[in-house]
């Protein structure tokens, strides 16, 4: 049976013991009913995997002894997505959860001319990412960045593969046909009203390649999910 994984953001690689915070302790001891002698895994979100044994099953301050520590290899390529957030918070939260489970390294809330939502509740969204990381038994937490303007993103990022998915009837290649294995990739996903023609023009001038995600028009969060899936399959 797989050991349960708990988030320990403040644990240090050399620590011999660790005390879980109250929420984690309650979930571990009261909900999952673990007790002294049980083993669990701890993740710091930076790739460190700690095997630990419970030595004090206090439901408010559970103490564990570190018995093994390893550094999980980082993904061989960075997958980044810059996506416009929608007014419907639950839809973008769903995207963040599923994208984390599938595998994504960086998420940039993209502020374009037609973006519906420019402010985010960073703490709530961070908790969603942590929960998805633990549920999928991963040890790297995606980097959720501050919202960034469209022109800043397209001008400052220099990933070897830079892609933009848009809805204008221009010549586009299927994303799965041009993805190159092992290369850092950034893809731009626009808002419900799509990018403006001027934004698309700017991205193309900066070296972004226009791609298609299929034959149907997708909602923002669905397009993001398809893009993350294709990047991982490649």
N, C-alpha and C positions, 0 to 999 in steps of 0.2 A: 504493500500500500504506500502511495506517495505521502511524504510528510507534508503537513500544512505549512504554508509560507506566510510570514508576517513581516510587515514593513518596519524597518528600524533605520530611519533617516539619519540619526545622529550616532550610530554605532561606528567605531573606529576599527580598522583592520587588526590592530594589535590587542584589542580588548579581550580580557579573559572571561569577563562576565558582562551581562547586560540586563538592565531593568526596563521592561516594557512600560509604555505609558498606560494610563488608566483605561482608555477605550480598548486598546489592544489586549490588555490583561483580562478585562471583562469578557471579551469575545473568546479568548483562548481558554480561560478557566471556567467561566460560567456558561457560555454558549456551547463550546465544543467539548467541554468537560475533560480537559486535560489535567493531569496531576503530576506530582513529583515523580521524576524518573522518565517521563515521556520525552520524546525527542521532537523537535520542530526545526524548521528552517527560517532563517532571517535574511532579508534582502535590504540592502541600503539604496537600491535604485541606480547604483554606479557600477554594477557588475560583480560585487562581492556577495558570495553565497556562504552563509554561516550555518553549520549544523550545531544545534544547541540542545542541552538537556535541562529540563525544568528542575530547579533546586528549591524554589520557594513558590508554591502555587497560590500566592496571594492574588485575589481577583482584582485588586487595585494596583498592585505593584509586583507583578510576576517577575521573578529573577531567574535567569538561565545561565548555565555555564557553557562557554564556547568549547566544543570538542573538535571541531574541524572548520577550516576556512579555505575557500578556493576563489579564484578570480575566473568567472565565466568569460570565455573569449567574446570580444565585441563583434558585432556583425561586420563582415568584410567590406560592406559598402554602406554609406549613409543614405537613407531614404527620407526625403523631406517633402512635405506638402504645405503649400500656402493656399488657404481656403477661406472664402468669405463666409462669415457666420450669418445665420438666418435669424429672423425675428423669433421663430419658434425654437425656444431654448432646448426643448426635449429632443428635437431632431438633431441638433448639433452635439448634444450630450451623447446620444446614441452613436453618432459617428465616432466621437472620441473613444468611446468604450470599445467599439468593434475594431477600429483602426489599431488601437493598442494591442488587442488580442492577436490580430493578424501579424503585426510587426511594422512599426514606424519609429523613426528616431527623432524627428523634429516636426512640430506642428506650428505653423505661423498663421494666426488670424489675419486675414488679408483685407485691407480696407481699400476698396475700389470705389469708383464713382457711384455705383448702384448698390453698394453694400448696405444691408438693412440694419445691421447691428455692429456698432464699433466698440462698445464697452463690454467687457466680459467679467464674470465673477470668478476670478482666478483661483481662489481657494476651493470653491466647489468643483470646478473643472479639474483641478489638481487631484482632488480626492477620487474623482472618477477614474483618472489615469492610474492612480495607485491601486485601486480596487481591481481594475482590469489587468494590470501587471501581475498582481498576486494570483488572481483567478486563473490566468493562463500560465502560471508558474514560470515567469520570466524574471530577469534580474537587472534589466536596464529600464529605467523609467524614461518615457519620451520627454523631450524638452518642449514644453509649451511656452512659446515666447510671447512677448507683448505684441498687441496689434501693430501692424506695420503698413504704411502706405504702399500702394501698388508700385509707384515709380521707384521707391526706395528698394523694394524687393528685386525688381527686374534689373536695376542698375548695379546693385551691390553683390548679388550672389553670382558665383562663378563656378557652380557645379559643372562637371564634365557633360552631364546630360541635363538640359534645361527644357522643359516641355510646358506647353500651355494648351488646355482643353477649352475650346470655345464652340459656339453654335453657328457662326457665320458660314455660309456655303462656299468656303474656300477649299482649295486642295489641302487635304489632311491625310496623314498616314495613320493606320491603326496603331495604337500605342504598343500593343504586344508585338508588333512587327519590327519596331525600331529600338526597343529596349536592349541595351547592351549589358551583358552580365558583368558584375563586379565593379560597375562605375557608380560613383555618387550621383544621385538623381534628385532634382527638384521639379515638382509639377505644380502649376497654378490652376486652381479651380475657382470659377467665378460665382457670383451671386445668382439668385433666381432669374434676374433680368439679363444675365450674361455680362461679359466685359463689353465696354464700349469699343467701337471701331478704332478710336484713337489709342486706347489701351492695348489692343491687340497689335496695332502697328508698332507701338513702342516696344513691346515684348519681342516682336520679330526682329526689330532693328538691333536689339540687345543679344540676339543669338538664340532666342527661344524657338523651339520647333513646334508647330501646330500639330496636335494629335486628336484622333477620334477615339471615343470610349465605347463606340457601338453605333447601331443604327437607330436607336431611340433617343429621345430627349430626356435627360435624367434630371431629377432634383439635385440640388447642391450636395446634400449629404450622401446621396446614392452615387453621384459621380465621384465623390471623394473615396467612397468605399471601393468602387470598381478600380480606381487608380491605384490605391494601396494594394489591392489584391494582385493586379497585374505586375506591379513593381516587385512584389515578393515572389511571384511565380517565375519572373525572369531571373 
